Amino acid sequence: MKAEELDELFDNGEDITEYLDMSTLTKNGTRTKKVNVDFPEWVINSLDHEAKKIGVTRQSIIKVWIAERLKEEAEHLRVG
């Protein structure tokens, strides 16, 4: 199908999803990027203890806690 034909279908409000390759879609900001962070040993031990309590990995608890804090900060900025 030519781009002009696809444009015309879209402009006419028709469903064009059958012509799209959905396997290549990504949501903005969801691509992962590695970072290295040095923590004191007591922080690592505390993280491991908390992660073990809830049955997740150290990496998982770090990601969740940081994401929660960033969300809280964003909400605080919206309200304040």
C-alpha positions as CSV (number, residue, x, y, z in Angstrom):
1,M,0.0,0.0,0.0
2,K,1.3,3.4,-0.8
3,A,1.6,6.1,1.8
4,E,-1.0,8.3,0.1
5,E,-3.5,5.4,0.2
6,L,-2.8,4.9,3.9
7,D,-3.2,8.7,4.5
8,E,-6.5,8.7,2.8
9,L,-7.9,5.8,4.8
10,F,-6.7,7.6,8.0
11,D,-8.1,10.9,7.0
12,N,-11.5,9.2,6.3
13,G,-11.5,7.8,9.8
14,E,-11.0,4.2,8.8
15,D,-9.1,1.7,11.0
16,I,-5.6,1.4,9.6
17,T,-4.1,-0.8,12.3
18,E,-4.0,-3.9,10.1
19,Y,-1.5,-2.0,7.9
20,L,0.8,-1.1,10.9
21,D,3.7,-3.2,12.3
22,M,2.8,-3.1,16.0
23,S,5.8,-5.2,17.0
24,T,8.1,-2.2,16.7
25,L,6.1,0.2,18.9
26,T,7.6,1.6,22.0
27,K,6.2,4.0,24.6
28,N,8.2,7.2,25.1
29,G,10.5,7.0,28.1
30,T,10.3,3.2,28.6
31,R,13.6,2.4,27.0
32,T,16.0,1.2,29.7
33,K,19.4,2.6,30.3
34,K,22.0,1.2,32.6
35,V,23.5,3.3,35.4
36,N,26.0,2.4,38.1
37,V,25.5,3.7,41.6
38,D,27.8,3.2,44.6
39,F,26.1,2.7,47.9
40,P,27.5,2.2,51.4
41,E,27.5,-1.4,52.5
42,W,24.8,-0.7,55.1
43,V,22.4,0.6,52.4
44,I,23.0,-2.6,50.3
45,N,22.4,-4.8,53.3
46,S,19.2,-2.8,54.1
47,L,18.0,-3.1,50.5
48,D,18.7,-6.8,50.4
49,H,16.8,-7.3,53.7
50,E,13.7,-5.3,52.4
51,A,13.8,-7.0,49.1
52,K,13.9,-10.4,50.7
53,K,10.9,-9.5,52.9
54,I,8.7,-8.9,49.9
55,G,10.3,-11.5,47.6
56,V,11.9,-9.3,45.0
57,T,15.4,-8.6,43.8
58,R,17.6,-5.7,45.0
59,Q,17.3,-4.2,41.5
60,S,13.5,-4.4,41.6
61,I,13.2,-2.7,45.0
62,I,15.6,0.1,43.9
63,K,13.6,0.8,40.7
64,V,10.2,0.7,42.5
65,W,11.3,3.0,45.3
66,I,13.0,5.5,43.0
67,A,10.0,5.6,40.7
68,E,7.6,6.0,43.7
69,R,9.7,8.9,45.0
70,L,9.9,10.6,41.6
71,K,6.1,10.3,41.3
72,E,5.7,11.9,44.8
73,E,8.0,14.7,43.9
74,A,6.1,15.3,40.6
75,E,2.8,15.4,42.5
76,H,4.2,17.8,45.1
77,L,5.3,20.2,42.3
78,R,1.8,20.1,40.7
79,V,0.1,20.8,44.0
80,G,2.6,23.3,45.4
